[in-house]
Amino acid sequence: MTGRITIDLFTTLDGVAQAPGGPDEDTSNGFRWGGWQAPIFDEFIGERIAAGIAGMDALVLGRRTYDIFSVYWPQHEDNPIGARFAEIPKYVASRKGREMTWEGSSLLGADAPAAVAALREKHDDIHIIGSIDFVHSLLAAQAYDELKLWVHPIVLGEGKKVFPDGAAPANLKLIAPPVSGGAVVELRYAPAGVPTTGDMTDD
């Protein structure tokens, strides 16, 4: 068995993926736009997100996202998303030891990208949701099979980006046509090696 690793991120048009869900989600670096996703609703995309969660069999989270999810979702297990999260193993990337309060959760090893890759041997459909700081390490190593972006029609001009300045150079390829319910656009990419250059002025 070789499982697939999918990174799921909510982003703005300028690539910001910091704190989409709420004001206190991640205020690091003085970020003042926490909860920017909330006013932008797309029912069609929401259904696609729920369907993706229903099919996953492992969830990987960064420390901050785990802290948020582990408080919120156990109180909402009557929701199909909360019920699915309760059923599947949850893995946490954290440089420090910590108490795993959410049933079914455990810490990844010290080399988190390698530990995520090893999950391919145990699970079919592995998803990393949010967790932008941790995701940066996976993107740099191209240690994923699919990067799924839900792009919202908003520009913030600040915040942690999917590909910040200094990100590792990489090619990506679109693996499915963009889809939208009218507000949010879903884009699906796979890693495609490192960039090359050419000269468009050549005859």
DOBATOR-753989 format. One line per field, with one value per atom (N, C-alpha, C, CB): residue in three letters; atom name; x, y, z. Coordinates in steps of 0.02 Angstrom, whole numbers, plus 50000, padded with zeros to 5 digits. Glycine has a CB too. Example, Ala and Ser with C-alpha at 12.3 -4.5 7.8 and 13.67 -1.06 7.14 Angstrom:
BEGIN
r = c(ALA  ALA  ALA  ALA  SER  SER  SER  SER)
a = c(N  CA  C  CB  N  CA  C  CB)
east = c(50660  50615  50660  50565  50642  50684  50645  50704)
north = c(49716  49775  49835  49776  49888  49947  50002  49970)
up = c(50390  50390  50390  50452  50354  50357  50394  50286)
END
This chain:
BEGIN
r = c(MET  MET  MET  MET  THR  THR  THR  THR  GLY  GLY  GLY  GLY  ARG  ARG  ARG  ARG  ILE  ILE  ILE  ILE  THR  THR  THR  THR  ILE  ILE  ILE  ILE  ASP  ASP  ASP  ASP  LEU  LEU  LEU  LEU  PHE  PHE  PHE  PHE  THR  THR  THR  THR  THR  THR  THR  THR  LEU  LEU  LEU  LEU  ASP  ASP  ASP  ASP  GLY  GLY  GLY  GLY  VAL  VAL  VAL  VAL  ALA  ALA  ALA  ALA  GLN  GLN  GLN  GLN  ALA  ALA  ALA  ALA  PRO  PRO  PRO  PRO  GLY  GLY  GLY  GLY  GLY  GLY  GLY  GLY  PRO  PRO  PRO  PRO  ASP  ASP  ASP  ASP  GLU  GLU  GLU  GLU  ASP  ASP  ASP  ASP  THR  THR  THR  THR  SER  SER  SER  SER  ASN  ASN  ASN  ASN  GLY  GLY  GLY  GLY  PHE  PHE  PHE  PHE  ARG  ARG  ARG  ARG  TRP  TRP  TRP  TRP  GLY  GLY  GLY  GLY  GLY  GLY  GLY  GLY  TRP  TRP  TRP  TRP  GLN  GLN  GLN  GLN  ALA  ALA  ALA  ALA  PRO  PRO  PRO  PRO  ILE  ILE  ILE  ILE  PHE  PHE  PHE  PHE  ASP  ASP  ASP  ASP  GLU  GLU  GLU  GLU  PHE  PHE  PHE  PHE  ILE  ILE  ILE  ILE  GLY  GLY  GLY  GLY  GLU  GLU  GLU  GLU  ARG  ARG  ARG  ARG  ILE  ILE  ILE  ILE  ALA  ALA  ALA  ALA  ALA  ALA  ALA  ALA  GLY  GLY  GLY  GLY  ILE  ILE  ILE  ILE  ALA  ALA  ALA  ALA  GLY  GLY  GLY  GLY  MET  MET  MET  MET  ASP  ASP  ASP  ASP  ALA  ALA  ALA  ALA  LEU  LEU  LEU  LEU  VAL  VAL  VAL  VAL  LEU  LEU  LEU  LEU  GLY  GLY  GLY  GLY  ARG  ARG  ARG  ARG  ARG  ARG  ARG  ARG  THR  THR  THR  THR  TYR  TYR  TYR  TYR  ASP  ASP  ASP  ASP  ILE  ILE  ILE  ILE  PHE  PHE  PHE  PHE  SER  SER  SER  SER  VAL  VAL  VAL  VAL  TYR  TYR  TYR  TYR  TRP  TRP  TRP  TRP  PRO  PRO  PRO  PRO  GLN  GLN  GLN  GLN  HIS  HIS  HIS  HIS  GLU  GLU  GLU  GLU  ASP  ASP  ASP  ASP  ASN  ASN  ASN  ASN  PRO  PRO  PRO  PRO  ILE  ILE  ILE  ILE  GLY  GLY  GLY  GLY  ALA  ALA  ALA  ALA  ARG  ARG  ARG  ARG  PHE  PHE  PHE  PHE  ALA  ALA  ALA  ALA  GLU  GLU  GLU  GLU  ILE  ILE  ILE  ILE  PRO  PRO  PRO  PRO  LYS  LYS  LYS  LYS  TYR  TYR  TYR  TYR  VAL  VAL  VAL  VAL  ALA  ALA  ALA  ALA  SER  SER  SER  SER  ARG  ARG  ARG  ARG  LYS  LYS  LYS  LYS  GLY  GLY  GLY  GLY  ARG  ARG  ARG  ARG  GLU  GLU  GLU  GLU  MET  MET  MET  MET  THR  THR  THR  THR  TRP  TRP  TRP  TRP  GLU  GLU  GLU  GLU  GLY  GLY  GLY  GLY  SER  SER  SER  SER  SER  SER  SER  SER  LEU  LEU  LEU  LEU  LEU  LEU  LEU  LEU  GLY  GLY  GLY  GLY  ALA  ALA  ALA  ALA  ASP  ASP  ASP  ASP  ALA  ALA  ALA  ALA  PRO  PRO  PRO  PRO  ALA  ALA  ALA  ALA  ALA  ALA  ALA  ALA  VAL  VAL  VAL  VAL  ALA  ALA  ALA  ALA  ALA  ALA  ALA  ALA  LEU  LEU  LEU  LEU  ARG  ARG  ARG  ARG  GLU  GLU  GLU  GLU  LYS  LYS  LYS  LYS  HIS  HIS  HIS  HIS  ASP  ASP  ASP  ASP  ASP  ASP  ASP  ASP  ILE  ILE  ILE  ILE  HIS  HIS  HIS  HIS  ILE  ILE  ILE  ILE  ILE  ILE  ILE  ILE  GLY  GLY  GLY  GLY  SER  SER  SER  SER  ILE  ILE  ILE  ILE  ASP  ASP  ASP  ASP  PHE  PHE  PHE  PHE  VAL  VAL  VAL  VAL  HIS  HIS  HIS  HIS  SER  SER  SER  SER  LEU  LEU  LEU  LEU  LEU  LEU  LEU  LEU  ALA  ALA  ALA  ALA  ALA  ALA  ALA  ALA  GLN  GLN  GLN  GLN  ALA  ALA  ALA  ALA  TYR  TYR  TYR  TYR  ASP  ASP  ASP  ASP  GLU  GLU  GLU  GLU  LEU  LEU  LEU  LEU  LYS  LYS  LYS  LYS  LEU  LEU  LEU  LEU  TRP  TRP  TRP  TRP  VAL  VAL  VAL  VAL  HIS  HIS  HIS  HIS  PRO  PRO  PRO  PRO  ILE  ILE  ILE  ILE  VAL  VAL  VAL  VAL  LEU  LEU  LEU  LEU  GLY  GLY  GLY  GLY  GLU  GLU  GLU  GLU  GLY  GLY  GLY  GLY  LYS  LYS  LYS  LYS  LYS  LYS  LYS  LYS  VAL  VAL  VAL  VAL  PHE  PHE  PHE  PHE  PRO  PRO  PRO  PRO  ASP  ASP  ASP  ASP  GLY  GLY  GLY  GLY  ALA  ALA  ALA  ALA  ALA  ALA  ALA  ALA  PRO  PRO  PRO  PRO  ALA  ALA  ALA  ALA  ASN  ASN  ASN  ASN  LEU  LEU  LEU  LEU  LYS  LYS  LYS  LYS  LEU  LEU  LEU  LEU  ILE  ILE  ILE  ILE  ALA  ALA  ALA  ALA  PRO  PRO  PRO  PRO  PRO  PRO  PRO  PRO  VAL  VAL  VAL  VAL  SER  SER  SER  SER  GLY  GLY  GLY  GLY  GLY  GLY  GLY  GLY  ALA  ALA  ALA  ALA  VAL  VAL  VAL  VAL  VAL  VAL  VAL  VAL  GLU  GLU  GLU  GLU  LEU  LEU  LEU  LEU  ARG  ARG  ARG  ARG  TYR  TYR  TYR  TYR  ALA  ALA  ALA  ALA  PRO  PRO  PRO  PRO  ALA  ALA  ALA  ALA  GLY  GLY  GLY  GLY  VAL  VAL  VAL  VAL  PRO  PRO  PRO  PRO  THR  THR  THR  THR  THR  THR  THR  THR  GLY  GLY  GLY  GLY  ASP  ASP  ASP  ASP  MET  MET  MET  MET  THR  THR  THR  THR  ASP  ASP  ASP  ASP  ASP  ASP  ASP  ASP)
a = c(N  CA  C  CB  N  CA  C  CB  N  CA  C  CB  N  CA  C  CB  N  CA  C  CB  N  CA  C  CB  N  CA  C  CB  N  CA  C  CB  N  CA  C  CB  N  CA  C  CB  N  CA  C  CB  N  CA  C  CB  N  CA  C  CB  N  CA  C  CB  N  CA  C  CB  N  CA  C  CB  N  CA  C  CB  N  CA  C  CB  N  CA  C  CB  N  CA  C  CB  N  CA  C  CB  N  CA  C  CB  N  CA  C  CB  N  CA  C  CB  N  CA  C  CB  N  CA  C  CB  N  CA  C  CB  N  CA  C  CB  N  CA  C  CB  N  CA  C  CB  N  CA  C  CB  N  CA  C  CB  N  CA  C  CB  N  CA  C  CB  N  CA  C  CB  N  CA  C  CB  N  CA  C  CB  N  CA  C  CB  N  CA  C  CB  N  CA  C  CB  N  CA  C  CB  N  CA  C  CB  N  CA  C  CB  N  CA  C  CB  N  CA  C  CB  N  CA  C  CB  N  CA  C  CB  N  CA  C  CB  N  CA  C  CB  N  CA  C  CB  N  CA  C  CB  N  CA  C  CB  N  CA  C  CB  N  CA  C  CB  N  CA  C  CB  N  CA  C  CB  N  CA  C  CB  N  CA  C  CB  N  CA  C  CB  N  CA  C  CB  N  CA  C  CB  N  CA  C  CB  N  CA  C  CB  N  CA  C  CB  N  CA  C  CB  N  CA  C  CB  N  CA  C  CB  N  CA  C  CB  N  CA  C  CB  N  CA  C  CB  N  CA  C  CB  N  CA  C  CB  N  CA  C  CB  N  CA  C  CB  N  CA  C  CB  N  CA  C  CB  N  CA  C  CB  N  CA  C  CB  N  CA  C  CB  N  CA  C  CB  N  CA  C  CB  N  CA  C  CB  N  CA  C  CB  N  CA  C  CB  N  CA  C  CB  N  CA  C  CB  N  CA  C  CB  N  CA  C  CB  N  CA  C  CB  N  CA  C  CB  N  CA  C  CB  N  CA  C  CB  N  CA  C  CB  N  CA  C  CB  N  CA  C  CB  N  CA  C  CB  N  CA  C  CB  N  CA  C  CB  N  CA  C  CB  N  CA  C  CB  N  CA  C  CB  N  CA  C  CB  N  CA  C  CB  N  CA  C  CB  N  CA  C  CB  N  CA  C  CB  N  CA  C  CB  N  CA  C  CB  N  CA  C  CB  N  CA  C  CB  N  CA  C  CB  N  CA  C  CB  N  CA  C  CB  N  CA  C  CB  N  CA  C  CB  N  CA  C  CB  N  CA  C  CB  N  CA  C  CB  N  CA  C  CB  N  CA  C  CB  N  CA  C  CB  N  CA  C  CB  N  CA  C  CB  N  CA  C  CB  N  CA  C  CB  N  CA  C  CB  N  CA  C  CB  N  CA  C  CB  N  CA  C  CB  N  CA  C  CB  N  CA  C  CB  N  CA  C  CB  N  CA  C  CB  N  CA  C  CB  N  CA  C  CB  N  CA  C  CB  N  CA  C  CB  N  CA  C  CB  N  CA  C  CB  N  CA  C  CB  N  CA  C  CB  N  CA  C  CB  N  CA  C  CB  N  CA  C  CB  N  CA  C  CB  N  CA  C  CB  N  CA  C  CB  N  CA  C  CB  N  CA  C  CB  N  CA  C  CB  N  CA  C  CB  N  CA  C  CB  N  CA  C  CB  N  CA  C  CB  N  CA  C  CB  N  CA  C  CB  N  CA  C  CB  N  CA  C  CB  N  CA  C  CB  N  CA  C  CB  N  CA  C  CB  N  CA  C  CB  N  CA  C  CB  N  CA  C  CB  N  CA  C  CB  N  CA  C  CB  N  CA  C  CB  N  CA  C  CB  N  CA  C  CB  N  CA  C  CB  N  CA  C  CB  N  CA  C  CB  N  CA  C  CB  N  CA  C  CB  N  CA  C  CB  N  CA  C  CB  N  CA  C  CB  N  CA  C  CB  N  CA  C  CB  N  CA  C  CB  N  CA  C  CB  N  CA  C  CB  N  CA  C  CB  N  CA  C  CB  N  CA  C  CB  N  CA  C  CB  N  CA  C  CB  N  CA  C  CB  N  CA  C  CB  N  CA  C  CB  N  CA  C  CB  N  CA  C  CB  N  CA  C  CB  N  CA  C  CB  N  CA  C  CB  N  CA  C  CB  N  CA  C  CB  N  CA  C  CB  N  CA  C  CB  N  CA  C  CB  N  CA  C  CB  N  CA  C  CB  N  CA  C  CB)
east = c(50042  50000  50044  49952  50029  50064  50012  50110  50007  49956  49974  49943  49924  49933  49932  49879  49975  49980  49953  50053  49900  49869  49874  49795  49896  49897  49837  49965  49796  49735  49744  49673  49740  49749  49696  49819  49671  49629  49675  49573  49670  49715  49678  49769  49711  49687  49716  49706  49695  49722  49797  49686  49820  49892  49929  49905  49897  49932  49936  49999  49901  49904  49861  49880  49891  49855  49853  49887  49869  49872  49802  49919  49784  49725  49661  49738  49641  49578  49516  49572  49521  49460  49435  49471  49481  49458  49509  49440  49487  49531  49592  49492  49586  49640  49678  49613  49665  49695  49771  49666  49796  49868  49881  49898  49899  49911  49985  49881  50027  50099  50116  50136  50169  50192  50140  50210  50097  50047  49992  50081  49979  49927  49859  49926  49824  49762  49700  49767  49708  49653  49627  49674  49640  49616  49541  49634  49520  49449  49428  49408  49476  49460  49417  49524  49418  49379  49304  49405  49287  49219  49166  49215  49177  49124  49116  49137  49161  49160  49137  49231  49074  49045  49031  48980  49050  49038  49011  49103  48946  48915  48943  48840  48954  48979  49048  48982  49092  49159  49155  49205  49110  49101  49082  49048  49040  49021  49081  48964  49123  49183  49232  49217  49239  49284  49259  49289  49193  49165  49174  49090  49165  49174  49246  49154  49294  49364  49380  49408  49352  49364  49333  49334  49275  49242  49284  49174  49326  49366  49434  49374  49458  49526  49529  49551  49588  49595  49653  49606  49682  49732  49735  49802  49744  49748  49814  49688  49849  49912  49904  49972  49926  49917  49982  49859  49993  50045  50022  50064  50068  50053  49995  50114  49997  49945  49877  49964  49875  49811  49784  49818  49828  49806  49774  49866  49805  49777  49706  49822  49694  49628  49579  49631  49598  49554  49537  49586  49587  49577  49529  49643  49519  49470  49401  49492  49400  49337  49301  49348  49336  49301  49275  49346  49307  49277  49209  49323  49195  49130  49078  49137  49099  49054  49055  49074  49055  49057  48990  49080  48938  48874  48876  48818  48927  48939  48978  48979  48961  48997  49073  48972  49095  49168  49197  49183  49164  49188  49187  49146  49136  49131  49188  49064  49205  49260  49327  49262  49338  49400  49407  49403  49351  49353  49373  49285  49355  49366  49437  49319  49472  49536  49595  49539  49654  49714  49734  49773  49760  49781  49855  49737  49896  49968  49987  50009  50031  50048  50122  50026  50139  50208  50224  50221  50268  50286  50358  50238  50397  50467  50473  50508  50419  50420  50371  50403  50389  50342  50280  50375  50224  50162  50111  50134  50063  50010  49960  49976  49944  49896  49826  49915  49788  49723  49667  49706  49676  49624  49633  49628  49582  49586  49605  49520  49653  49676  49732  49619  49761  49815  49882  49800  49935  50003  50052  50020  50112  50164  50201  50213  50220  50265  50336  50260  50381  50451  50485  50487  50548  50586  50592  50654  50600  50603  50532  50654  50494  50422  50409  50390  50444  50431  50441  50475  50495  50507  50452  50576  50430  50378  50312  50368  50297  50236  50242  50224  50300  50310  50300  50380  50321  50314  50241  50353  50198  50127  50096  50088  50129  50104  50097  50151  50138  50137  50080  50203  50048  49995  49926  50011  49924  49860  49855  49851  49793  49780  49775  49718  49742  49723  49740  49648  49800  49827  49820  49902  49791  49782  49815  49708  49847  49872  49827  49948  49793  49746  49776  49677  49777  49804  49877  49764  49895  49963  50017  49973  50010  50053  50127  50033  50146  50217  50246  50227  50209  50232  50230  50189  50179  50171  50231  50106  50260  50317  50373  50344  50384  50437  50420  50449  50357  50336  50342  50264  50322  50327  50400  50294  50443  50514  50545  50553  50523  50550  50511  50549  50458  50412  50388  50446  50375  50355  50279  50386  50247  50175  50156  50141  50094  50069  50023  50032  49988  49941  49938  49871  49939  49928  49860  49986  49812  49745  49735  49690  49723  49713  49641  49762  49610  49545  49556  49493  49556  49576  49515  49612  49518  49462  49474  49453  49422  49430  49441  49368  49499  49518  49593  49493  49616  49688  49701  49710  49751  49766  49831  49769  49879  49941  49989  49925  49972  50016  49996  50014  50040  50025  50068  49952  50066  50105  50077  50106  50121  50099  50116  50131  50080  50093  50165  50044  50186  50255  50284  50258  50314  50342  50407  50354  50431  50497  50548  50516  50591  50641  50618  50662  50557  50533  50577  50459  50582  50622  50593  50626  50634  50609  50577  50666  50521  50486  50439  50446  50433  50380  50320  50405  50260  50200  50160  50157  50118  50075  50003  50096  49958  49887  49862  49848  49830  49810  49734  49833  49697  49625  49603  49586  49550  49526  49504  49467  49514  49488  49412  49508  49387  49315  49295  49292  49233  49209  49133  49234  49108  49037  49016  49015  49064  49049  49090  48978  49115  49154  49226  49122  49234  49300  49320  49300  49384  49410  49454  49450  49440  49481  49533  49437  49596  49652  49690  49699  49705  49740  49805  49694  49860  49926  49964  49966  50011  50059  50129  50049  50178  50247  50274  50292  50316  50342  50416  50302  50454  50527  50547  50551  50606  50634  50629  50708  50625  50618  50679  50603  50667  50720  50706  50725  50754  50744  50756  50792  50733  50742  50745  50686  50740  50743  50687  50813  50636  50578  50592  50520  50651  50668  50701  50714  50717  50747  50698  50770  50723  50680  50670  50712)
north = c(49940  50000  50062  50000  50108  50172  50227  50180  50260  50311  50377  50323  50420  50487  50539  50502  50589  50644  50708  50655  50736  50796  50852  50783  50910  50970  51013  51011  51030  51070  51138  51034  51191  51258  51306  51284  51348  51405  51465  51419  51498  51554  51614  51533  51672  51733  51737  51795  51787  51796  51811  51853  51843  51856  51801  51923  51743  51684  51677  51683  51719  51716  51657  51782  51616  51558  51560  51493  51617  51623  51636  51680  51599  51612  51625  51670  51580  51592  51586  51545  51546  51527  51572  51462  51610  51650  51701  51606  51752  51807  51786  51857  51735  51715  51653  51702  51632  51571  51576  51555  51631  51642  51717  51601  51749  51821  51838  51853  51788  51799  51852  51734  51889  51945  52000  51920  52004  52058  52050  52123  51988  51978  51998  51904  52041  52071  52050  52145  52000  51981  51911  51986  51885  51818  51812  51801  51758  51748  51776  51779  51791  51822  51777  51840  51712  51667  51668  51596  51683  51675  51712  51700  51774  51808  51784  51882  51741  51720  51648  51728  51638  51571  51547  51570  51484  51452  51382  51450  51373  51310  51251  51314  51262  51209  51185  51233  51232  51215  51183  51277  51207  51177  51103  51214  51086  51016  50974  51010  51003  50968  50957  51006  51006  50999  50943  51065  50943  50891  50822  50906  50816  50751  50727  50756  50774  50755  50731  50814  50763  50742  50673  50793  50661  50596  50539  50596  50552  50499  50489  50513  50535  50529  50476  50596  50446  50398  50414  50329  50474  50499  50574  50466  50608  50680  50700  50710  50746  50772  50847  50759  50869  50939  50966  50946  51031  51065  51079  51131  51101  51110  51158  51136  51216  51266  51243  51332  51213  51189  51132  51166  51089  51035  51064  50990  51115  51144  51170  51201  51199  51225  51168  51272  51122  51066  51023  51024  51010  50963  50991  50946  51056  51086  51089  51157  51107  51119  51055  51162  51011  50956  50902  50925  50886  50837  50859  50823  50924  50949  50948  51019  50928  50930  50864  50988  50809  50744  50724  50691  50765  50754  50782  50786  50821  50848  50795  50916  50784  50732  50742  50730  50805  50817  50798  50892  50820  50802  50727  50836  50694  50621  50586  50595  50610  50579  50591  50606  50651  50665  50620  50739  50606  50563  50492  50563  50470  50400  50385  50383  50435  50421  50441  50458  50411  50431  50503  50383  50538  50607  50611  50656  50640  50645  50719  50610  50734  50803  50815  50821  50867  50887  50940  50915  50923  50970  50955  50965  51007  50998  50983  51060  50994  50983  50927  51047  50889  50839  50874  50796  50842  50873  50818  50921  50835  50788  50785  50808  50725  50715  50705  50654  50758  50756  50731  50824  50734  50713  50638  50754  50600  50528  50509  50495  50464  50442  50483  50442  50528  50571  50550  50644  50563  50546  50594  50472  50598  50642  50608  50663  50647  50624  50622  50668  50590  50589  50656  50537  50659  50722  50748  50713  50704  50724  50719  50678  50772  50769  50754  50834  50785  50767  50693  50808  50664  50593  50551  50573  50574  50538  50539  50567  50596  50600  50553  50673  50552  50507  50434  50517  50417  50348  50328  50339  50378  50362  50332  50425  50340  50310  50234  50327  50204  50132  50108  50107  50156  50138  50161  50166  50213  50244  50257  50309  50260  50272  50346  50237  50384  50453  50498  50458  50527  50566  50640  50548  50679  50750  50792  50767  50846  50898  50958  50916  50980  51036  51096  51018  51154  51214  51204  51233  51225  51211  51240  51135  51304  51333  51330  51405  51339  51337  51267  51354  51215  51147  51132  51096  51156  51143  51170  51174  51225  51253  51201  51315  51160  51110  51055  51080  51037  50986  51013  50963  51075  51105  51110  51174  51130  51138  51071  51167  51017  50950  50915  50908  50948  50917  50849  50908  50847  50786  50781  50783  50783  50778  50756  50847  50735  50715  50767  50649  50803  50853  50913  50822  50972  51034  51061  51086  51063  51086  51154  51035  51204  51272  51294  51320  51322  51353  51428  51328  51460  51530  51575  51542  51620  51665  51734  51670  51768  51833  51890  51848  51889  51940  51949  51921  52010  52026  52058  52074  52032  52057  52097  52000  52080  52119  52103  52190  52056  52036  51967  52086  51934  51868  51814  51852  51755  51698  51672  51642  51666  51645  51572  51690  51544  51475  51470  51453  51516  51519  51587  51506  51593  51658  51674  51658  51734  51752  51702  51825  51677  51629  51557  51644  51545  51476  51439  51475  51373  51332  51334  51258  51346  51346  51279  51363  51281  51219  51230  51193  51179  51177  51139  51144  51160  51124  51115  51161  51063  51053  51048  50990  51079  51076  51007  51132  50972  50903  50895  50858  50950  50948  51018  50922  51025  51092  51129  51087  51194  51233  51226  51309  51226  51223  51277  51153  51301  51353  51352  51422  51372  51381  51453  51356  51496  51566  51614  51578  51591  51635  51611  51641  51547  51518  51473  51478  51474  51432  51377  51474  51316  51259  51243  51196  51243  51228  51168  51289  51120  51059  51051  50997  51047  51043  50982  51107  50959  50908  50935  50841  50912  50935  50911  50910  50952  50935  50954  50970  50941  50952  51024  50929  51040  51107  51147  51103  51214  51256  51254  51327  51266  51279  51346  51222  51372  51437  51430  51490  51479  51482  51554  51444  51564  51632  51638  51646  51677  51684  51731  51709  51762  51805  51767  51862  51701  51661  51652  51593  51655  51643  51569  51674)
up = c(50000  50000  50000  50061  49956  49956  49958  49893  50014  50022  49989  50095  49983  49955  50010  49902  50002  50050  50016  50074  50045  50018  50070  50000  50047  50088  50070  50078  50119  50109  50141  50138  50100  50127  50101  50108  50146  50128  50118  50182  50061  50047  50020  49998  50023  49992  49921  50034  49884  49817  49818  49781  49872  49877  49916  49910  49922  49948  50023  49922  50061  50134  50158  50166  50202  50229  50305  50206  50334  50407  50435  50427  50486  50528  50489  50572  50444  50408  50453  50351  50507  50542  50597  50571  50629  50686  50708  50743  50746  50766  50806  50806  50847  50891  50867  50961  50806  50780  50776  50712  50750  50744  50737  50684  50792  50791  50786  50853  50771  50769  50717  50753  50731  50688  50683  50619  50734  50735  50684  50725  50661  50610  50637  50587  50600  50624  50584  50623  50540  50496  50511  50424  50571  50588  50578  50659  50545  50530  50463  50583  50419  50355  50310  50318  50321  50279  50296  50287  50358  50382  50341  50452  50318  50280  50208  50279  50185  50114  50111  50081  50095  50097  50027  50138  50014  49949  49964  49904  49959  49978  49938  49969  49873  49830  49853  49757  49866  49890  49959  49892  50001  50067  50063  50105  50014  50004  49981  49953  49939  49916  49973  49858  50016  50073  50119  50112  50132  50176  50146  50188  50080  50047  50053  49973  50046  50053  50123  50037  50174  50243  50255  50292  50226  50235  50208  50200  50157  50127  50157  50056  50198  50225  50279  50252  50287  50341  50388  50312  50381  50429  50423  50416  50480  50482  50514  50521  50481  50508  50521  50458  50579  50599  50630  50649  50619  50655  50727  50620  50768  50840  50851  50876  50820  50832  50808  50798  50749  50723  50765  50649  50789  50834  50897  50854  50926  50987  50975  51012  50916  50900  50887  50838  50845  50826  50887  50772  50930  50985  51038  51018  51038  51083  51049  51104  50986  50951  50930  50891  50894  50861  50907  50812  50963  51008  51036  51066  51034  51056  51000  51083  50939  50882  50844  50835  50881  50849  50819  50899  50831  50797  50726  50837  50711  50643  50604  50646  50539  50501  50501  50430  50499  50499  50567  50483  50621  50687  50699  50740  50673  50680  50644  50654  50584  50547  50581  50475  50606  50641  50703  50662  50736  50795  50778  50831  50717  50697  50675  50642  50647  50615  50658  50548  50645  50681  50664  50666  50715  50707  50728  50748  50685  50698  50703  50642  50750  50766  50757  50837  50719  50711  50763  50638  50810  50863  50884  50923  50892  50912  50987  50895  51024  51096  51114  51135  51166  51191  51218  51245  51212  51234  51250  51180  51290  51307  51250  51374  51228  51175  51206  51129  51208  51243  51197  51269  51133  51085  51072  51019  51087  51078  51007  51097  51001  50935  50906  50888  50945  50920  50948  50936  50909  50931  50897  50914  50925  50898  50841  50952  50790  50738  50765  50675  50730  50749  50740  50710  50761  50758  50687  50789  50638  50568  50540  50527  50548  50532  50458  50550  50410  50340  50326  50294  50355  50345  50379  50372  50437  50473  50435  50543  50403  50362  50303  50337  50270  50213  50234  50184  50294  50318  50328  50383  50336  50345  50283  50365  50225  50163  50170  50105  50213  50221  50267  50248  50301  50349  50328  50416  50285  50268  50193  50307  50169  50098  50081  50076  50124  50108  50167  50089  50165  50221  50203  50234  50250  50237  50291  50233  50269  50314  50303  50300  50355  50350  50385  50380  50350  50380  50398  50442  50461  50487  50442  50495  50423  50372  50389  50360  50453  50471  50456  50545  50474  50461  50386  50499  50353  50281  50242  50255  50264  50228  50222  50265  50273  50270  50220  50340  50214  50166  50095  50180  50085  50018  49996  50017  50042  50025  50005  50084  50037  50022  49966  50084  49940  49892  49919  49823  49984  50019  50023  50090  49965  49961  49891  49979  49883  49817  49787  49823  49829  49803  49850  49794  49821  49857  49834  49845  49879  49862  49894  49886  49852  49875  49863  49840  49916  49907  49911  49962  49852  49845  49852  49777  49901  49916  49886  49992  49865  49831  49880  49789  49912  49960  49959  50032  49969  49972  50040  49913  50076  50142  50145  50191  50103  50102  50158  50103  50200  50255  50278  50313  50315  50342  50311  50331  50340  50318  50252  50371  50202  50136  50123  50083  50076  50055  50031  49999  49989  49964  49982  49887  50041  50062  50026  50137  50034  50008  50037  50027  49993  50014  50010  50083  49986  49978  49929  49954  49938  49893  49823  49919  49772  49703  49686  49653  49651  49635  49576  49695  49534  49484  49513  49419  49492  49508  49444  49563  49443  49384  49407  49345  49369  49383  49364  49345  49411  49398  49389  49455  49393  49380  49362  49443  49322  49306  49369  49256  49372  49428  49433  49422  49494  49504  49554  49530  49549  49593  49597  49570  49655  49662  49654  49729  49635  49623  49665  49636  49722  49765  49773  49834  49791  49805  49747  49871  49729  49675  49705  49624  49686  49707  49654  49722  49674  49630  49658  49621  49614  49635  49597  49625  49634  49604  49630  49618  49590  49611  49602  49570  49642  49633  49566  49690  49536  49469  49463  49415  49515  49510  49520  49444  49497  49507  49442  49530  49448  49389  49344  49409  49281  49233  49201  49178  49163  49131  49056  49161  49020  48947  48924  48911  48860  48832  48781  48799  48798  48755  48696  48795  48695  48639  48583  48663  48595  48542  48485  48569  48423  48364  48354  48300)
END
